[in-house]
Amino acid sequence: MALMISVSGIRGIIGSHLNPENLVTFTAAYGTWLQGGKVVVGRDSRVTGQMLEDIVCATLQSVGCDVIKLGIAPTPTVAMGVLKHKADGGIVLTASHNPEQWNALKMLNEKSEFLDPEQGKKVIELAKTGEFDYKLYDEIGSVETDDEIIEYHIEKILELPFIDSGLISKQNFTVAVDAVNGGASVALPELLKRLGTDVKELNCEPTGLFPHNPEPLPEHLTEICEYIKNNRCDLGVVTDPDGDRLALIDENGELFGEEYTQVAAFDFILDKTPGDTATNLSSSRAADDITEKYGFTCHRAPVGEINVVKVMQQKGAVISGEGNGGVIYPGLHAGRDALLGTAMILQLLAERRIKASEYRADLPHYEMSKQKIELKNLGVDADQLLKKIAEKYKNERINKLDGVKIDFEHGWVHFRKSNTEPIVRVYSEAKTKEEAEALAGKVIGEIG
């Protein structure tokens, strides 16, 4: 697989397409775009992280940037580092949920957000030209280390007006945590201890050797589910290797479902702060239902964290997120944050005096289906197919911000073209899995 280049950074397999040469190229392009300044650098726990950190930090120095090294830290903690140090930007070295052989360079701006398309394109253009602003020996940047950034992040969460650590502590919660030996292996258990819970740590050694597939999907979480069943835990929390996605497990060892992390967070915040919400087009209709319960609107954005953040800001939403377990609260920083999401859920359970399973049962329930259309079998390209779908269903509620999404009364179907394969991805949702699959099948059949 080739190096994956996007406006927010580069991703690839170490020793294959991601190598020191392209790391230097993109880092130098980023530092040149910043015109020097202060840059925080953090990484997840992958075994290649130290090597990448050395290359990236030295390259930033070479173009006149002053570097603040954070070491192993969750992605949201790196974002908090940008705000703490009033930095001009930040770089996170993480391949998120990809396996161990992968790594990536992700770029943040001075607001702690991932680069938007306009900013990212400028960095990519600089990388292509190779015209970097390398400095003479007396103008290179400096390097310092911040060993207290995790504590800073935790403190900022505990200072939020809606988090009452004393109330949470009184509940005597037992919480199991699986950090997949990733970037949140230290930070998440420490937050839970500060909240007064009895923490049961599974896979919380930041070795970068993942004990199971690191994407927090049901089929990968059997270990913690069994642990919770056998050890009388009140809640289970699971993150991906960079600590921005949060999966929840109830006291019976049953998964909430990744779509319901943001739904619960929306419910928690809207109960305290009136306002609209935002999420992406492929997220569950449950986000709309919970927002409408409070009399407000859930705005939809193209898939991608920065797209959701931009819509959140444009609409003045009080909270946003993504259906992959992402919670974004603008009062802390504009990015997904599993630590913050964990604190919110514990506060909700403490305030409402409710078990996790009881709370989950009260939420609107939907089931999703995820399929794909192989374009080579149809003799059309993705854009032609999407145009055909939009024309066929022009009398329905359709959204063409990101592919084509058709909203029916009892469900929806979303078609998105892949940027890496000759396929169109098909997401659908209804009250049951069978209905979701049938809905997608009906649309596919009519345009096939």
C-alpha positions as CSV (number, residue, x, y, z in Angstrom):
1,M,0.0,0.0,0.0
2,A,1.3,3.4,-0.9
3,L,2.0,6.3,1.5
4,M,-1.4,7.8,2.4
5,I,-1.3,11.6,2.1
6,S,-4.1,13.8,3.4
7,V,-4.4,17.4,4.5
8,S,-3.9,16.4,8.1
9,G,-0.7,14.4,7.5
10,I,0.9,11.3,6.2
11,R,0.4,7.6,7.1
12,G,2.1,4.4,6.1
13,I,4.0,1.2,7.0
14,I,7.4,1.9,8.5
15,G,10.2,0.7,6.4
16,S,8.0,0.6,3.3
17,H,6.3,3.7,2.2
18,L,6.8,5.7,5.5
19,N,10.5,6.4,5.8
20,P,12.9,9.0,7.1
21,E,13.0,10.8,3.7
22,N,9.3,11.5,3.5
23,L,9.1,12.3,7.2
24,V,11.7,15.0,6.7
25,T,10.0,16.3,3.6
26,F,6.6,16.8,5.3
27,T,8.0,18.0,8.6
28,A,10.2,20.5,6.9
29,A,7.2,21.6,4.7
30,Y,5.1,22.0,7.9
31,G,7.8,24.0,9.7
32,T,8.3,26.2,6.7
33,W,4.6,26.8,6.4
34,L,4.6,27.9,10.1
35,Q,7.6,30.2,9.5
36,G,9.2,28.9,12.6
37,G,7.6,29.4,15.9
38,K,6.8,26.9,18.7
39,V,5.7,23.4,18.0
40,V,4.7,20.6,20.5
41,V,5.5,17.0,19.5
42,G,3.9,14.0,21.1
43,R,3.5,10.3,20.2
44,D,1.7,7.2,21.0
45,S,3.6,4.1,22.3
46,R,4.5,2.4,19.0
47,V,8.0,0.9,19.0
48,T,8.8,3.2,16.0
49,G,7.7,6.3,17.9
50,Q,11.0,7.2,19.4
51,M,12.7,7.0,16.0
52,L,10.1,9.2,14.4
53,E,10.2,11.6,17.2
54,D,14.0,12.1,16.8
55,I,13.6,12.7,13.0
56,V,10.7,15.1,13.3
57,C,12.1,17.1,16.2
58,A,15.5,17.6,14.5
59,T,13.8,18.5,11.2
60,L,11.6,21.1,13.0
61,Q,14.8,22.6,14.5
62,S,16.4,22.7,11.1
63,V,13.7,25.1,9.8
64,G,13.8,27.3,12.9
65,C,11.1,25.9,15.1
66,D,11.4,25.6,18.8
67,V,10.3,22.2,19.9
68,I,8.5,21.1,23.1
69,K,8.7,17.3,23.4
70,L,5.8,15.7,25.3
71,G,6.9,12.0,24.9
72,I,4.2,9.4,25.0
73,A,0.8,11.0,25.3
74,P,-2.8,10.7,24.0
75,T,-3.6,12.7,20.9
76,P,-6.0,15.0,22.9
77,T,-3.2,15.6,25.4
78,V,-1.0,16.8,22.6
79,A,-3.8,19.2,21.6
80,M,-3.9,20.4,25.2
81,G,-0.1,20.9,24.9
82,V,-0.6,23.3,22.0
83,L,-3.0,25.4,24.2
84,K,-0.9,25.2,27.3
85,H,2.2,26.4,25.6
86,K,0.4,28.9,23.3
87,A,2.3,27.1,20.5
88,D,2.1,27.8,16.8
89,G,1.2,24.2,16.1
90,G,1.7,20.6,17.0
91,I,2.6,17.2,15.6
92,V,1.2,13.9,16.7
93,L,3.1,10.7,15.8
94,T,0.4,8.1,15.7
95,A,-1.4,5.8,13.3
96,S,-4.5,5.7,15.4
97,H,-6.2,2.3,15.2
98,N,-3.8,0.9,12.5
99,P,-1.7,-2.2,13.5
100,E,1.9,-1.9,14.9
101,Q,3.7,-1.8,11.6
102,W,2.0,1.5,10.8
103,N,2.8,5.0,12.0
104,A,1.8,8.5,10.9
105,L,2.5,12.2,11.2
106,K,-0.5,14.3,12.0
107,M,-0.4,18.1,12.1
108,L,-2.2,20.6,14.3
109,N,-2.6,24.3,14.0
110,E,-2.3,27.0,16.7
111,K,-5.9,26.4,17.8
112,S,-5.0,22.7,18.5
113,E,-7.2,21.6,15.6
114,F,-6.1,19.3,12.8
115,L,-5.2,21.3,9.7
116,D,-8.2,22.2,7.6
117,P,-8.2,21.5,3.8
118,E,-6.8,24.9,2.9
119,Q,-4.0,24.7,5.5
120,G,-3.2,21.2,4.6
121,K,-3.0,21.9,0.9
122,K,-0.4,24.6,1.5
123,V,1.8,22.1,3.4
124,I,1.4,19.5,0.7
125,E,2.3,22.0,-2.0
126,L,5.5,23.0,-0.1
127,A,6.4,19.3,0.3
128,K,6.1,18.9,-3.5
129,T,8.3,21.9,-4.3
130,G,11.0,21.0,-1.7
131,E,11.6,24.7,-1.1
132,F,12.2,24.5,2.7
133,D,13.4,27.4,4.9
134,Y,16.5,25.6,6.4
135,K,18.3,27.8,8.8
136,L,22.0,28.6,9.5
137,Y,23.7,27.2,12.6
138,D,22.9,30.2,14.7
139,E,19.2,30.3,13.8
140,I,18.1,26.7,14.4
141,G,15.4,26.0,16.9
142,S,15.7,24.8,20.5
143,V,14.3,21.7,22.2
144,E,12.8,21.4,25.6
145,T,10.7,18.7,27.4
146,D,7.3,18.9,29.2
147,D,6.9,15.9,31.5
148,E,3.8,17.3,33.1
149,I,1.4,17.5,30.2
150,I,-0.7,14.5,31.2
151,E,-1.3,16.0,34.6
152,Y,-2.2,19.3,33.0
153,H,-4.8,17.6,30.8
154,I,-6.3,15.8,33.7
155,E,-6.4,19.0,35.8
156,K,-8.2,20.8,33.1
157,I,-10.8,18.1,32.9
158,L,-11.3,18.1,36.7
159,E,-11.7,21.9,36.6
160,L,-14.7,21.7,34.2
161,P,-17.8,23.0,36.0
162,F,-19.8,19.9,35.3
163,I,-17.3,17.4,36.6
164,D,-17.6,16.7,40.4
165,S,-14.9,14.3,41.4
166,G,-16.2,14.1,44.9
167,L,-19.6,12.9,43.7
168,I,-18.1,10.3,41.4
169,S,-15.8,9.1,44.2
170,K,-18.8,8.6,46.6
171,Q,-20.2,6.0,44.1
172,N,-17.3,3.7,44.7
173,F,-17.2,2.8,41.0
174,T,-15.0,-0.1,39.8
175,V,-13.8,0.7,36.3
176,A,-11.9,-1.7,34.0
177,V,-9.8,0.0,31.4
178,D,-8.1,-1.4,28.3
179,A,-5.7,1.1,26.7
180,V,-4.3,-1.5,24.3
181,N,-0.8,-0.7,25.6
182,G,-1.1,2.6,23.7
183,G,-0.8,6.3,24.3
184,A,-3.4,6.5,27.0
185,S,-2.0,3.7,29.1
186,V,-0.8,6.1,31.8
187,A,-3.2,9.0,31.3
188,L,-6.5,7.2,31.4
189,P,-5.9,5.1,34.6
190,E,-4.5,8.2,36.3
191,L,-7.6,10.2,35.4
192,L,-9.8,7.4,36.8
193,K,-7.8,7.3,40.0
194,R,-8.2,11.1,40.4
195,L,-11.9,10.6,40.0
196,G,-11.9,8.2,43.0
197,T,-12.7,5.0,41.1
198,D,-11.2,1.6,41.8
199,V,-9.2,1.0,38.6
200,K,-8.7,-2.4,37.0
201,E,-5.9,-2.0,34.4
202,L,-5.9,-4.3,31.4
203,N,-3.2,-3.7,28.7
204,C,-2.0,-0.4,30.2
205,E,1.7,-0.8,29.7
206,P,2.8,1.7,27.0
207,T,4.9,-0.8,25.1
208,G,3.2,-0.3,21.7
209,L,2.8,-4.0,21.4
210,F,-1.0,-4.3,21.0
211,P,-2.5,-7.4,22.7
212,H,-5.4,-7.5,20.2
213,N,-6.5,-5.6,17.1
214,P,-6.3,-2.0,18.3
215,E,-9.5,-0.7,16.7
216,P,-12.1,-0.7,19.5
217,L,-14.7,-2.8,17.8
218,P,-16.9,-5.5,19.4
219,E,-15.0,-8.4,17.9
220,H,-11.7,-7.1,19.4
221,L,-12.9,-6.6,23.0
222,T,-13.8,-10.0,24.2
223,E,-11.1,-10.0,26.9
224,I,-12.4,-6.9,28.8
225,C,-16.0,-8.0,28.4
226,E,-15.2,-11.3,30.1
227,Y,-13.2,-9.6,32.8
228,I,-16.1,-7.3,33.6
229,K,-18.5,-10.2,33.9
230,N,-16.2,-12.1,36.3
231,N,-15.0,-9.1,38.4
232,R,-18.1,-7.1,39.2
233,C,-17.1,-3.9,37.5
234,D,-19.5,-1.0,37.0
235,L,-18.1,0.2,33.7
236,G,-15.5,-0.7,31.1
237,V,-13.6,1.9,29.0
238,V,-11.5,1.2,26.0
239,T,-9.4,3.4,23.8
240,D,-7.5,3.1,20.5
241,P,-3.7,3.5,20.5
242,D,-3.8,7.3,20.5
243,G,-6.6,7.8,23.1
244,D,-9.1,9.8,21.1
245,R,-11.8,7.2,20.6
246,L,-13.8,5.8,23.5
247,A,-15.7,2.5,23.7
248,L,-18.0,1.8,26.7
249,I,-19.0,-1.5,28.3
250,D,-21.7,-1.9,30.8
251,E,-21.6,-3.8,34.1
252,N,-22.8,-7.0,32.4
253,G,-19.9,-7.0,29.9
254,E,-22.2,-5.8,27.1
255,L,-20.9,-3.1,24.7
256,F,-22.7,0.2,24.4
257,G,-21.9,0.3,20.7
258,E,-19.4,2.8,19.4
259,E,-22.2,5.1,18.1
260,Y,-23.5,5.6,21.6
261,T,-20.5,7.2,23.2
262,Q,-21.2,10.5,21.6
263,V,-25.0,10.1,22.1
264,A,-24.4,9.7,25.9
265,A,-22.1,12.7,25.9
266,F,-24.7,14.8,24.0
267,D,-27.3,13.8,26.5
268,F,-25.0,14.7,29.4
269,I,-24.1,18.2,28.1
270,L,-27.5,19.2,26.7
271,D,-29.0,18.4,30.2
272,K,-26.8,21.3,31.5
273,T,-26.1,23.6,28.5
274,P,-28.8,24.3,25.9
275,G,-27.7,24.4,22.3
276,D,-27.2,22.6,19.0
277,T,-24.9,19.6,18.4
278,A,-22.9,18.4,15.4
279,T,-21.7,15.1,14.1
280,N,-20.8,13.5,10.7
281,L,-23.2,12.2,8.1
282,S,-22.4,8.5,8.8
283,S,-23.2,8.8,12.5
284,S,-26.4,7.3,14.1
285,R,-29.8,9.0,14.0
286,A,-29.7,8.6,17.8
287,A,-27.6,11.8,17.8
288,D,-30.5,13.6,16.2
289,D,-33.1,12.0,18.5
290,I,-31.2,12.9,21.7
291,T,-30.6,16.5,20.5
292,E,-34.3,17.0,19.5
293,K,-35.4,15.7,22.9
294,Y,-33.9,18.9,24.3
295,G,-35.4,21.1,21.5
296,F,-32.3,21.6,19.4
297,T,-30.8,20.6,16.1
298,C,-28.0,18.1,15.3
299,H,-26.0,19.5,12.4
300,R,-24.3,17.1,10.0
301,A,-20.8,17.4,8.5
302,P,-18.7,15.4,6.0
303,V,-16.9,12.5,7.6
304,G,-13.6,13.6,9.2
305,E,-12.9,15.2,12.6
306,I,-11.9,18.6,11.3
307,N,-15.1,18.7,9.2
308,V,-17.2,18.1,12.3
309,V,-15.2,20.7,14.2
310,K,-15.8,23.4,11.5
311,V,-19.5,22.7,11.4
312,M,-19.6,22.8,15.3
313,Q,-17.9,26.2,15.2
314,Q,-20.0,27.6,12.3
315,K,-23.3,26.6,14.0
316,G,-22.2,27.4,17.6
317,A,-22.9,23.9,18.7
318,V,-22.2,23.2,22.4
319,I,-20.8,19.7,21.8
320,S,-20.0,17.5,18.8
321,G,-18.5,14.2,18.0
322,E,-18.3,11.2,15.7
323,G,-20.0,7.8,15.8
324,N,-16.6,6.0,16.1
325,G,-16.5,6.8,19.8
326,G,-15.4,10.4,19.5
327,V,-16.5,13.2,21.9
328,I,-15.6,16.8,21.1
329,Y,-16.3,19.5,23.7
330,P,-15.2,23.0,22.6
331,G,-15.0,24.2,26.2
332,L,-11.8,22.1,26.5
333,H,-10.3,21.8,23.0
334,A,-11.6,21.2,19.5
335,G,-10.8,17.5,19.1
336,R,-11.9,14.0,20.1
337,D,-11.0,13.1,23.7
338,A,-11.4,9.7,25.3
339,L,-10.3,11.0,28.7
340,L,-13.0,13.8,28.7
341,G,-15.6,11.3,27.5
342,T,-14.8,8.9,30.3
343,A,-15.2,11.7,32.9
344,M,-18.5,12.8,31.4
345,I,-20.0,9.2,31.5
346,L,-19.0,8.6,35.1
347,Q,-20.5,12.0,36.1
348,L,-23.7,11.1,34.3
349,L,-24.0,7.7,36.0
350,A,-23.2,9.3,39.4
351,E,-25.7,12.1,39.0
352,R,-28.5,9.9,37.8
353,R,-27.8,7.1,40.2
354,I,-28.2,4.6,37.3
355,K,-26.4,1.5,36.2
356,A,-24.7,1.7,32.8
357,S,-26.9,-1.0,31.4
358,E,-30.1,0.8,32.5
359,Y,-28.9,4.0,31.0
360,R,-28.0,2.4,27.7
361,A,-31.5,0.8,27.6
362,D,-33.1,4.2,27.8
363,L,-31.3,5.6,24.7
364,P,-32.8,5.5,21.2
365,H,-31.8,2.2,19.6
366,Y,-30.7,1.7,16.0
367,E,-28.7,-0.8,14.1
368,M,-26.2,-0.2,11.3
369,S,-25.1,-2.1,8.3
370,K,-21.8,-1.4,6.4
371,Q,-21.4,-2.7,2.9
372,K,-19.5,-1.8,-0.3
373,I,-20.0,-1.7,-4.0
374,E,-17.2,-3.0,-6.3
375,L,-17.1,-0.5,-9.1
376,K,-15.3,-2.8,-11.5
377,N,-18.4,-4.9,-11.7
378,L,-20.6,-2.0,-12.7
379,G,-18.6,-0.3,-15.5
380,V,-19.0,3.1,-13.9
381,D,-16.7,5.3,-11.7
382,A,-17.7,6.5,-8.2
383,D,-18.7,10.0,-9.3
384,Q,-21.0,8.6,-12.0
385,L,-22.6,6.2,-9.5
386,L,-23.2,8.9,-6.9
387,K,-24.7,11.2,-9.5
388,K,-27.1,8.4,-10.6
389,I,-28.1,7.8,-7.0
390,A,-28.8,11.5,-6.3
391,E,-30.9,11.7,-9.5
392,K,-32.9,8.6,-8.7
393,Y,-33.8,9.8,-5.2
394,K,-34.0,13.5,-5.8
395,N,-37.5,13.6,-4.3
396,E,-36.3,12.2,-1.0
397,R,-34.3,14.1,1.6
398,I,-30.8,13.9,0.3
399,N,-27.5,15.4,1.4
400,K,-24.6,15.7,-1.0
401,L,-22.0,17.2,1.3
402,D,-20.0,13.9,1.4
403,G,-21.1,11.4,-1.2
404,V,-24.9,11.0,-1.2
405,K,-27.0,10.4,1.9
406,I,-30.7,9.6,1.6
407,D,-32.9,10.1,4.7
408,F,-36.0,8.0,4.7
409,E,-38.7,8.0,7.4
410,H,-37.5,4.8,9.1
411,G,-33.8,4.9,8.2
412,W,-31.0,6.2,6.0
413,V,-28.4,5.1,3.5
414,H,-25.1,6.9,2.9
415,F,-22.9,6.3,-0.1
416,R,-19.3,7.5,0.0
417,K,-16.5,6.8,-2.5
418,S,-13.3,5.4,-1.2
419,N,-10.1,7.5,-1.7
420,T,-7.9,4.4,-1.7
421,E,-9.9,1.6,-3.5
422,P,-12.2,1.4,-6.5
423,I,-15.3,1.0,-4.3
424,V,-18.2,2.9,-2.9
425,R,-18.9,2.4,0.8
426,V,-22.5,2.0,1.8
427,Y,-23.6,2.7,5.3
428,S,-27.3,2.2,6.3
429,E,-29.2,2.4,9.6
430,A,-32.7,1.3,10.8
431,K,-34.3,-0.1,13.9
432,T,-32.9,-3.5,13.2
433,K,-29.8,-4.9,11.4
434,E,-32.1,-6.8,9.0
435,E,-34.0,-3.6,8.1
436,A,-30.8,-1.6,7.7
437,E,-29.4,-4.3,5.3
438,A,-32.7,-4.5,3.4
439,L,-32.8,-0.7,3.0
440,A,-29.3,-0.6,1.6
441,G,-30.1,-3.6,-0.6
442,K,-33.2,-1.9,-2.0
443,V,-31.3,1.2,-3.0
444,I,-28.4,-0.8,-4.5
445,G,-30.8,-3.0,-6.4
446,E,-32.6,0.0,-7.9
447,I,-29.4,1.7,-9.2
448,G,-27.6,-1.5,-10.2
